[in-house]
Amino acid sequence: MICWQLPQVSLEINTFKMLFNRIIIFALLSVLPGLNFGQSLVINEVMFTNKTVLEDADGDTPDWIELYNAGNEIINMANYSITDDRDKEDLWYFPTYELQPGDFFVIFASAKNKIYENEFHTDFKLRTLEESVFLLNPNREVIDFTVAQCVPPNKSLACTSDGNFNHRKILSPTPGYSNNEAQIFEINYQRDTLMASLSGGFYTQNVQVDLSNTVAQNQIYYALNADNPDADEIIYEE
């Protein structure tokens, strides 16, 4: 599955994307109990693949989520929770933290599950195309969520204007700052199928593995260290 940026996207792709997103959102609204959007705490920005944008205190670059207080009152984050799995019983809860009106709050989705001074780390990581993000109030009601979709490395899925959860796009990231002037990127996503000439497994002798895919213009990346490959890895050439 490959994501890449294009300066323009055809009308047919945009129309399909809009329809596809509406179907996903409708499905989520149908299955999520206790949805409550009459509040001011919003998932303002999410980065699913943080390569170089933001480091934590350990010098790592985990994925991150930015919340925004769009209201006029202080929000005490105690007993709010956030998760990538709505069916999970043991959610990650915020400690006592006062989010001022108009302020941004960045948390790392690092799976480190710790707090270092004012740096917060959840007990889960994010994966693009595979996971949504759900924000829940102290009553465990979903008050905001993002839809899983294709987001390139070092780009974020974000509200195009701060707090506007009805209008999210792929943006140049602005962790801890306003999205209002951030550059918008249009993504031409085409689901692909990767095929290998050998089945996965262990081999005692040297073997040659040939790769191919169904969408010819897509590039195949591979890694030799057992990591999941991304656009920073080696490009496969026949």
ROSEVO-65266 format. One record per residue (C-alpha): residue number from 0; x, y, z; residue in three letters. Coordinates in nm, 4 decimals. Each point is the difference from the previous one (the first is absolute). Example, Ala and Ser with C-alpha at 12.3 -4.5 7.8 and 13.67 -1.06 7.14 Angstrom:
<sites>
{k: 0 | xx: 1.2300 | yy: -0.4500 | zz: 0.7800 | r: ALA}
{k: 1 | xx: 0.1370 | yy: 0.3440 | zz: -0.0660 | r: SER}
</sites>
This chain:
<sites>
{k: 0 | xx: 0.0000 | yy: 0.0000 | zz: 0.0000 | r: MET}
{k: 1 | xx: 0.1603 | yy: 0.3209 | zz: -0.1181 | r: ILE}
{k: 2 | xx: -0.0765 | yy: 0.3634 | zz: 0.0797 | r: CYS}
{k: 3 | xx: 0.1391 | yy: 0.2862 | zz: -0.2035 | r: TRP}
{k: 4 | xx: -0.0657 | yy: 0.3670 | zz: -0.0602 | r: GLN}
{k: 5 | xx: -0.1391 | yy: 0.1482 | zz: -0.3199 | r: LEU}
{k: 6 | xx: -0.0553 | yy: 0.3674 | zz: -0.0766 | r: PRO}
{k: 7 | xx: -0.3409 | yy: -0.0801 | zz: -0.1486 | r: GLN}
{k: 8 | xx: -0.2465 | yy: -0.2842 | zz: 0.0349 | r: VAL}
{k: 9 | xx: -0.2627 | yy: -0.0910 | zz: -0.2562 | r: SER}
{k: 10 | xx: -0.3671 | yy: 0.0732 | zz: 0.0616 | r: LEU}
{k: 11 | xx: -0.0812 | yy: -0.3711 | zz: -0.0085 | r: GLU}
{k: 12 | xx: 0.2474 | yy: -0.0759 | zz: 0.2814 | r: ILE}
{k: 13 | xx: -0.1179 | yy: 0.2941 | zz: 0.2101 | r: ASN}
{k: 14 | xx: -0.3646 | yy: -0.1000 | zz: -0.0437 | r: THR}
{k: 15 | xx: 0.0753 | yy: -0.3595 | zz: 0.0953 | r: PHE}
{k: 16 | xx: 0.2068 | yy: 0.1106 | zz: 0.2976 | r: LYS}
{k: 17 | xx: -0.2808 | yy: 0.2213 | zz: 0.1282 | r: MET}
{k: 18 | xx: -0.2545 | yy: -0.2777 | zz: -0.0422 | r: LEU}
{k: 19 | xx: 0.2323 | yy: -0.2560 | zz: 0.1602 | r: PHE}
{k: 20 | xx: 0.0633 | yy: 0.2245 | zz: 0.3009 | r: ASN}
{k: 21 | xx: -0.3735 | yy: 0.0573 | zz: 0.0436 | r: ARG}
{k: 22 | xx: -0.0619 | yy: -0.3743 | zz: -0.0017 | r: ILE}
{k: 23 | xx: 0.2708 | yy: -0.0565 | zz: 0.2639 | r: ILE}
{k: 24 | xx: -0.1275 | yy: 0.2843 | zz: 0.2182 | r: ILE}
{k: 25 | xx: -0.3578 | yy: -0.1268 | zz: -0.0271 | r: PHE}
{k: 26 | xx: 0.1159 | yy: -0.3479 | zz: 0.0988 | r: ALA}
{k: 27 | xx: 0.1870 | yy: 0.1352 | zz: 0.3012 | r: LEU}
{k: 28 | xx: -0.2968 | yy: 0.2078 | zz: 0.1090 | r: LEU}
{k: 29 | xx: -0.2181 | yy: -0.3096 | zz: -0.0288 | r: SER}
{k: 30 | xx: 0.2144 | yy: -0.2195 | zz: 0.2236 | r: VAL}
{k: 31 | xx: 0.1430 | yy: 0.2422 | zz: 0.2564 | r: LEU}
{k: 32 | xx: -0.2200 | yy: 0.0356 | zz: 0.3080 | r: PRO}
{k: 33 | xx: -0.0218 | yy: 0.3230 | zz: 0.1945 | r: GLY}
{k: 34 | xx: 0.1288 | yy: 0.2423 | zz: -0.2603 | r: LEU}
{k: 35 | xx: 0.0033 | yy: 0.3520 | zz: 0.1363 | r: ASN}
{k: 36 | xx: 0.1305 | yy: 0.2885 | zz: -0.2108 | r: PHE}
{k: 37 | xx: -0.1510 | yy: 0.2833 | zz: 0.2041 | r: GLY}
{k: 38 | xx: 0.3324 | yy: 0.0895 | zz: 0.1601 | r: GLN}
{k: 39 | xx: 0.3102 | yy: 0.2093 | zz: -0.0613 | r: SER}
{k: 40 | xx: 0.2837 | yy: -0.2552 | zz: 0.0312 | r: LEU}
{k: 41 | xx: 0.1091 | yy: -0.1068 | zz: -0.3491 | r: VAL}
{k: 42 | xx: 0.2588 | yy: -0.2269 | zz: -0.1611 | r: ILE}
{k: 43 | xx: 0.1664 | yy: 0.2794 | zz: -0.1947 | r: ASN}
{k: 44 | xx: 0.2863 | yy: -0.1869 | zz: -0.1656 | r: GLU}
{k: 45 | xx: 0.1414 | yy: -0.3546 | zz: -0.0255 | r: VAL}
{k: 46 | xx: 0.3342 | yy: -0.1131 | zz: -0.1392 | r: MET}
{k: 47 | xx: 0.0064 | yy: -0.3724 | zz: -0.0795 | r: PHE}
{k: 48 | xx: 0.3621 | yy: -0.0193 | zz: -0.1236 | r: THR}
{k: 49 | xx: 0.2321 | yy: 0.2457 | zz: 0.1728 | r: ASN}
{k: 50 | xx: 0.3445 | yy: -0.0237 | zz: -0.1571 | r: LYS}
{k: 51 | xx: 0.1620 | yy: 0.3346 | zz: 0.0752 | r: THR}
{k: 52 | xx: -0.2715 | yy: 0.2467 | zz: 0.1048 | r: VAL}
{k: 53 | xx: -0.0040 | yy: -0.0262 | zz: 0.3801 | r: LEU}
{k: 54 | xx: 0.2302 | yy: -0.1672 | zz: 0.2540 | r: GLU}
{k: 55 | xx: -0.0892 | yy: -0.1076 | zz: 0.3515 | r: ASP}
{k: 56 | xx: 0.2227 | yy: 0.0358 | zz: 0.3066 | r: ALA}
{k: 57 | xx: 0.1715 | yy: -0.3303 | zz: -0.0842 | r: ASP}
{k: 58 | xx: 0.1023 | yy: 0.1243 | zz: -0.3434 | r: GLY}
{k: 59 | xx: -0.2486 | yy: -0.2323 | zz: -0.1717 | r: ASP}
{k: 60 | xx: -0.2559 | yy: 0.1033 | zz: -0.2631 | r: THR}
{k: 61 | xx: -0.3237 | yy: -0.1785 | zz: 0.0932 | r: PRO}
{k: 62 | xx: -0.3348 | yy: 0.0772 | zz: -0.1595 | r: ASP}
{k: 63 | xx: -0.2045 | yy: 0.2684 | zz: 0.1727 | r: TRP}
{k: 64 | xx: -0.3490 | yy: 0.1380 | zz: 0.0534 | r: ILE}
{k: 65 | xx: -0.0910 | yy: 0.3630 | zz: 0.0594 | r: GLU}
{k: 66 | xx: -0.3107 | yy: 0.1052 | zz: 0.1923 | r: LEU}
{k: 67 | xx: -0.1494 | yy: 0.3499 | zz: -0.0058 | r: TYR}
{k: 68 | xx: -0.2279 | yy: 0.1814 | zz: 0.2419 | r: ASN}
{k: 69 | xx: -0.2385 | yy: 0.1857 | zz: -0.2309 | r: ALA}
{k: 70 | xx: -0.2153 | yy: 0.1264 | zz: 0.2872 | r: GLY}
{k: 71 | xx: 0.0097 | yy: 0.2902 | zz: 0.2424 | r: ASN}
{k: 72 | xx: 0.0550 | yy: -0.2002 | zz: 0.3188 | r: GLU}
{k: 73 | xx: 0.2874 | yy: -0.1982 | zz: 0.1481 | r: ILE}
{k: 74 | xx: -0.0281 | yy: -0.3769 | zz: -0.0584 | r: ILE}
{k: 75 | xx: 0.1350 | yy: -0.2300 | zz: 0.2701 | r: ASN}
{k: 76 | xx: 0.1284 | yy: -0.3025 | zz: -0.1919 | r: MET}
{k: 77 | xx: -0.0279 | yy: -0.2353 | zz: 0.2984 | r: ALA}
{k: 78 | xx: -0.1890 | yy: -0.3199 | zz: -0.0961 | r: ASN}
{k: 79 | xx: -0.0190 | yy: 0.0883 | zz: -0.3695 | r: TYR}
{k: 80 | xx: 0.1417 | yy: -0.2815 | zz: -0.2103 | r: SER}
{k: 81 | xx: 0.1351 | yy: -0.0602 | zz: -0.3490 | r: ILE}
{k: 82 | xx: 0.0419 | yy: -0.3231 | zz: -0.1923 | r: THR}
{k: 83 | xx: 0.0553 | yy: -0.1592 | zz: -0.3391 | r: ASP}
{k: 84 | xx: -0.2370 | yy: -0.2859 | zz: 0.0881 | r: ASP}
{k: 85 | xx: -0.3575 | yy: 0.0886 | zz: 0.0965 | r: ARG}
{k: 86 | xx: -0.0678 | yy: -0.3555 | zz: 0.1213 | r: ASP}
{k: 87 | xx: 0.2905 | yy: 0.0032 | zz: 0.2445 | r: LYS}
{k: 88 | xx: -0.1125 | yy: -0.0073 | zz: 0.3623 | r: GLU}
{k: 89 | xx: 0.3240 | yy: 0.1216 | zz: 0.1572 | r: ASP}
{k: 90 | xx: 0.0288 | yy: 0.3489 | zz: -0.1518 | r: LEU}
{k: 91 | xx: 0.2859 | yy: 0.2472 | zz: 0.0416 | r: TRP}
{k: 92 | xx: -0.1164 | yy: 0.2790 | zz: 0.2330 | r: TYR}
{k: 93 | xx: 0.1301 | yy: 0.3523 | zz: 0.0360 | r: PHE}
{k: 94 | xx: 0.1149 | yy: 0.1118 | zz: 0.3443 | r: PRO}
{k: 95 | xx: -0.0997 | yy: 0.3329 | zz: 0.1484 | r: THR}
{k: 96 | xx: 0.0992 | yy: 0.2672 | zz: -0.2488 | r: TYR}
{k: 97 | xx: -0.1690 | yy: 0.3343 | zz: -0.0641 | r: GLU}
{k: 98 | xx: -0.0318 | yy: 0.0857 | zz: -0.3698 | r: LEU}
{k: 99 | xx: -0.0548 | yy: 0.3724 | zz: -0.0372 | r: GLN}
{k: 100 | xx: -0.2439 | yy: 0.1476 | zz: -0.2556 | r: PRO}
{k: 101 | xx: 0.1633 | yy: 0.0267 | zz: -0.3410 | r: GLY}
{k: 102 | xx: 0.2959 | yy: -0.2170 | zz: 0.1036 | r: ASP}
{k: 103 | xx: 0.1458 | yy: -0.3039 | zz: -0.1758 | r: PHE}
{k: 104 | xx: 0.1024 | yy: -0.3219 | zz: 0.1756 | r: PHE}
{k: 105 | xx: 0.2375 | yy: -0.2449 | zz: -0.1733 | r: VAL}
{k: 106 | xx: 0.0297 | yy: -0.3589 | zz: 0.1227 | r: ILE}
{k: 107 | xx: 0.2286 | yy: -0.2691 | zz: -0.1384 | r: PHE}
{k: 108 | xx: -0.1512 | yy: -0.3281 | zz: -0.1212 | r: ALA}
{k: 109 | xx: 0.3182 | yy: -0.1868 | zz: 0.0872 | r: SER}
{k: 110 | xx: -0.1211 | yy: -0.2993 | zz: 0.2070 | r: ALA}
{k: 111 | xx: 0.2436 | yy: 0.1169 | zz: 0.2711 | r: LYS}
{k: 112 | xx: -0.2917 | yy: 0.0660 | zz: 0.2371 | r: ASN}
{k: 113 | xx: 0.1714 | yy: 0.2617 | zz: 0.2129 | r: LYS}
{k: 114 | xx: -0.0047 | yy: 0.3651 | zz: 0.0970 | r: ILE}
{k: 115 | xx: 0.3225 | yy: 0.1997 | zz: 0.0037 | r: TYR}
{k: 116 | xx: -0.0559 | yy: 0.3491 | zz: 0.1392 | r: GLU}
{k: 117 | xx: -0.2655 | yy: 0.1341 | zz: -0.2434 | r: ASN}
{k: 118 | xx: 0.0698 | yy: -0.2620 | zz: -0.2684 | r: GLU}
{k: 119 | xx: -0.2724 | yy: -0.2646 | zz: -0.0265 | r: PHE}
{k: 120 | xx: 0.0414 | yy: -0.3427 | zz: -0.1619 | r: HIS}
{k: 121 | xx: -0.2910 | yy: -0.2358 | zz: -0.0733 | r: THR}
{k: 122 | xx: 0.0112 | yy: -0.3800 | zz: 0.0289 | r: ASP}
{k: 123 | xx: -0.0595 | yy: -0.0499 | zz: -0.3745 | r: PHE}
{k: 124 | xx: 0.1553 | yy: 0.0874 | zz: -0.3367 | r: LYS}
{k: 125 | xx: -0.1677 | yy: 0.1037 | zz: -0.3251 | r: LEU}
{k: 126 | xx: 0.0037 | yy: -0.1569 | zz: -0.3458 | r: ARG}
{k: 127 | xx: -0.1121 | yy: 0.1883 | zz: -0.3095 | r: THR}
{k: 128 | xx: -0.2872 | yy: -0.1512 | zz: -0.1985 | r: LEU}
{k: 129 | xx: -0.0745 | yy: -0.2404 | zz: 0.2850 | r: GLU}
{k: 130 | xx: -0.1038 | yy: 0.1951 | zz: 0.3076 | r: GLU}
{k: 131 | xx: -0.2370 | yy: 0.2773 | zz: 0.0943 | r: SER}
{k: 132 | xx: 0.0426 | yy: 0.2148 | zz: 0.3106 | r: VAL}
{k: 133 | xx: -0.2826 | yy: 0.0358 | zz: 0.2531 | r: PHE}
{k: 134 | xx: -0.0284 | yy: 0.2654 | zz: 0.2719 | r: LEU}
{k: 135 | xx: -0.2343 | yy: -0.0819 | zz: 0.2898 | r: LEU}
{k: 136 | xx: -0.1361 | yy: 0.2099 | zz: 0.2849 | r: ASN}
{k: 137 | xx: -0.0040 | yy: -0.1191 | zz: 0.3652 | r: PRO}
{k: 138 | xx: -0.3289 | yy: -0.1822 | zz: -0.0707 | r: ASN}
{k: 139 | xx: 0.1790 | yy: -0.2028 | zz: -0.2721 | r: ARG}
{k: 140 | xx: -0.2048 | yy: 0.1717 | zz: -0.2707 | r: GLU}
{k: 141 | xx: 0.1776 | yy: 0.0623 | zz: -0.3315 | r: VAL}
{k: 142 | xx: 0.0204 | yy: 0.3771 | zz: -0.0445 | r: ILE}
{k: 143 | xx: 0.2256 | yy: 0.0031 | zz: -0.3075 | r: ASP}
{k: 144 | xx: 0.1715 | yy: -0.2475 | zz: -0.2322 | r: PHE}
{k: 145 | xx: 0.2059 | yy: -0.0133 | zz: -0.3190 | r: THR}
{k: 146 | xx: -0.0586 | yy: -0.2415 | zz: -0.2886 | r: VAL}
{k: 147 | xx: 0.2866 | yy: -0.2331 | zz: -0.1003 | r: ALA}
{k: 148 | xx: 0.1451 | yy: 0.1109 | zz: -0.3322 | r: GLN}
{k: 149 | xx: 0.3189 | yy: 0.0404 | zz: -0.2019 | r: CYS}
{k: 150 | xx: 0.2317 | yy: 0.2588 | zz: 0.1585 | r: VAL}
{k: 151 | xx: 0.3594 | yy: 0.0271 | zz: -0.1333 | r: PRO}
{k: 152 | xx: 0.2997 | yy: 0.0150 | zz: 0.2376 | r: PRO}
{k: 153 | xx: 0.0620 | yy: 0.3400 | zz: 0.1599 | r: ASN}
{k: 154 | xx: -0.3484 | yy: 0.1201 | zz: -0.0956 | r: LYS}
{k: 155 | xx: -0.2966 | yy: 0.0247 | zz: 0.2345 | r: SER}
{k: 156 | xx: -0.3738 | yy: -0.0566 | zz: -0.0137 | r: LEU}
{k: 157 | xx: -0.1336 | yy: 0.3224 | zz: 0.1453 | r: ALA}
{k: 158 | xx: -0.2838 | yy: 0.2474 | zz: 0.0275 | r: CYS}
{k: 159 | xx: 0.0569 | yy: 0.2595 | zz: -0.2717 | r: THR}
{k: 160 | xx: -0.1086 | yy: 0.2645 | zz: 0.2486 | r: SER}
{k: 161 | xx: 0.0569 | yy: -0.0591 | zz: 0.3702 | r: ASP}
{k: 162 | xx: -0.2851 | yy: -0.1899 | zz: 0.1634 | r: GLY}
{k: 163 | xx: -0.1938 | yy: -0.0630 | zz: -0.3224 | r: ASN}
{k: 164 | xx: -0.0346 | yy: -0.3784 | zz: 0.0303 | r: PHE}
{k: 165 | xx: -0.2395 | yy: -0.0092 | zz: -0.2980 | r: ASN}
{k: 166 | xx: 0.2777 | yy: 0.0971 | zz: -0.2417 | r: HIS}
{k: 167 | xx: 0.3229 | yy: -0.1998 | zz: 0.0236 | r: ARG}
{k: 168 | xx: 0.2706 | yy: -0.0151 | zz: -0.2684 | r: LYS}
{k: 169 | xx: 0.3609 | yy: -0.1100 | zz: -0.0425 | r: ILE}
{k: 170 | xx: 0.2118 | yy: 0.2947 | zz: 0.1178 | r: LEU}
{k: 171 | xx: 0.3556 | yy: 0.1079 | zz: 0.0526 | r: SER}
{k: 172 | xx: 0.0273 | yy: -0.0716 | zz: 0.3767 | r: PRO}
{k: 173 | xx: -0.0175 | yy: 0.2703 | zz: 0.2661 | r: THR}
{k: 174 | xx: 0.0290 | yy: -0.1805 | zz: 0.3373 | r: PRO}
{k: 175 | xx: -0.0926 | yy: 0.2341 | zz: 0.2840 | r: GLY}
{k: 176 | xx: -0.0930 | yy: 0.2832 | zz: -0.2360 | r: TYR}
{k: 177 | xx: -0.2942 | yy: 0.1104 | zz: -0.2125 | r: SER}
{k: 178 | xx: -0.0942 | yy: -0.1899 | zz: -0.3175 | r: ASN}
{k: 179 | xx: -0.1680 | yy: 0.3016 | zz: -0.1558 | r: ASN}
{k: 180 | xx: 0.2880 | yy: 0.0888 | zz: -0.2339 | r: GLU}
{k: 181 | xx: 0.1344 | yy: -0.3526 | zz: -0.0585 | r: ALA}
{k: 182 | xx: 0.0505 | yy: -0.1249 | zz: -0.3564 | r: GLN}
{k: 183 | xx: -0.2589 | yy: -0.2532 | zz: -0.1238 | r: ILE}
{k: 184 | xx: 0.1087 | yy: -0.3086 | zz: -0.1975 | r: PHE}
{k: 185 | xx: -0.2251 | yy: -0.1993 | zz: -0.2319 | r: GLU}
{k: 186 | xx: 0.0708 | yy: -0.3741 | zz: 0.0066 | r: ILE}
{k: 187 | xx: -0.0631 | yy: -0.2395 | zz: -0.2872 | r: ASN}
{k: 188 | xx: -0.0363 | yy: -0.3301 | zz: 0.1819 | r: TYR}
{k: 189 | xx: -0.0341 | yy: -0.3216 | zz: -0.1972 | r: GLN}
{k: 190 | xx: -0.0268 | yy: -0.3303 | zz: 0.1843 | r: ARG}
{k: 191 | xx: 0.2546 | yy: -0.2431 | zz: -0.1371 | r: ASP}
{k: 192 | xx: 0.0835 | yy: -0.3696 | zz: 0.0307 | r: THR}
{k: 193 | xx: 0.3569 | yy: -0.1188 | zz: 0.0529 | r: LEU}
{k: 194 | xx: 0.0963 | yy: -0.3426 | zz: -0.1332 | r: MET}
{k: 195 | xx: 0.3172 | yy: -0.2006 | zz: 0.0729 | r: ALA}
{k: 196 | xx: 0.1464 | yy: -0.2911 | zz: -0.1953 | r: SER}
{k: 197 | xx: 0.0673 | yy: -0.1940 | zz: 0.3230 | r: LEU}
{k: 198 | xx: -0.2168 | yy: -0.0605 | zz: 0.3040 | r: SER}
{k: 199 | xx: 0.1059 | yy: 0.1511 | zz: 0.3300 | r: GLY}
{k: 200 | xx: 0.2082 | yy: -0.2204 | zz: 0.2268 | r: GLY}
{k: 201 | xx: 0.3538 | yy: -0.1083 | zz: 0.0887 | r: PHE}
{k: 202 | xx: 0.2395 | yy: -0.1280 | zz: -0.2650 | r: TYR}
{k: 203 | xx: 0.3340 | yy: -0.1723 | zz: 0.0685 | r: THR}
{k: 204 | xx: 0.1522 | yy: 0.0999 | zz: -0.3339 | r: GLN}
{k: 205 | xx: 0.0211 | yy: 0.3229 | zz: -0.1968 | r: ASN}
{k: 206 | xx: -0.3183 | yy: 0.0725 | zz: -0.1943 | r: VAL}
{k: 207 | xx: -0.1113 | yy: 0.2609 | zz: -0.2507 | r: GLN}
{k: 208 | xx: -0.3305 | yy: 0.1721 | zz: 0.0662 | r: VAL}
{k: 209 | xx: -0.1760 | yy: 0.1885 | zz: -0.2792 | r: ASP}
{k: 210 | xx: -0.2625 | yy: 0.2599 | zz: 0.0907 | r: LEU}
{k: 211 | xx: -0.2828 | yy: 0.1456 | zz: -0.2075 | r: SER}
{k: 212 | xx: -0.3142 | yy: 0.2083 | zz: 0.0530 | r: ASN}
{k: 213 | xx: -0.3256 | yy: 0.0672 | zz: -0.1832 | r: THR}
{k: 214 | xx: 0.0266 | yy: 0.3819 | zz: -0.0307 | r: VAL}
{k: 215 | xx: 0.2960 | yy: 0.0510 | zz: -0.2316 | r: ALA}
{k: 216 | xx: 0.0769 | yy: 0.3626 | zz: 0.0927 | r: GLN}
{k: 217 | xx: 0.0352 | yy: -0.0829 | zz: 0.3703 | r: ASN}
{k: 218 | xx: 0.3497 | yy: -0.0550 | zz: 0.1370 | r: GLN}
{k: 219 | xx: 0.0871 | yy: -0.2923 | zz: 0.2262 | r: ILE}
{k: 220 | xx: 0.2203 | yy: 0.0659 | zz: 0.3028 | r: TYR}
{k: 221 | xx: 0.1663 | yy: -0.2731 | zz: 0.2028 | r: TYR}
{k: 222 | xx: 0.2126 | yy: -0.0335 | zz: 0.3134 | r: ALA}
{k: 223 | xx: 0.2652 | yy: -0.2538 | zz: 0.0971 | r: LEU}
{k: 224 | xx: -0.0252 | yy: 0.0431 | zz: 0.3780 | r: ASN}
{k: 225 | xx: -0.3505 | yy: -0.1434 | zz: 0.0585 | r: ALA}
{k: 226 | xx: -0.1499 | yy: 0.3496 | zz: 0.0419 | r: ASP}
{k: 227 | xx: -0.3134 | yy: 0.1040 | zz: -0.1837 | r: ASN}
{k: 228 | xx: 0.1291 | yy: 0.1856 | zz: -0.3097 | r: PRO}
{k: 229 | xx: -0.0955 | yy: 0.3579 | zz: -0.0778 | r: ASP}
{k: 230 | xx: 0.1094 | yy: 0.2682 | zz: -0.2454 | r: ALA}
{k: 231 | xx: 0.3420 | yy: 0.0259 | zz: 0.1699 | r: ASP}
{k: 232 | xx: 0.0898 | yy: -0.3614 | zz: -0.0823 | r: GLU}
{k: 233 | xx: 0.1384 | yy: -0.1633 | zz: -0.3162 | r: ILE}
{k: 234 | xx: -0.1939 | yy: 0.0246 | zz: -0.3279 | r: ILE}
{k: 235 | xx: -0.0473 | yy: -0.3387 | zz: -0.1655 | r: TYR}
{k: 236 | xx: 0.1141 | yy: -0.0249 | zz: -0.3602 | r: GLU}
{k: 237 | xx: -0.0512 | yy: -0.3027 | zz: -0.2236 | r: GLU}
</sites>
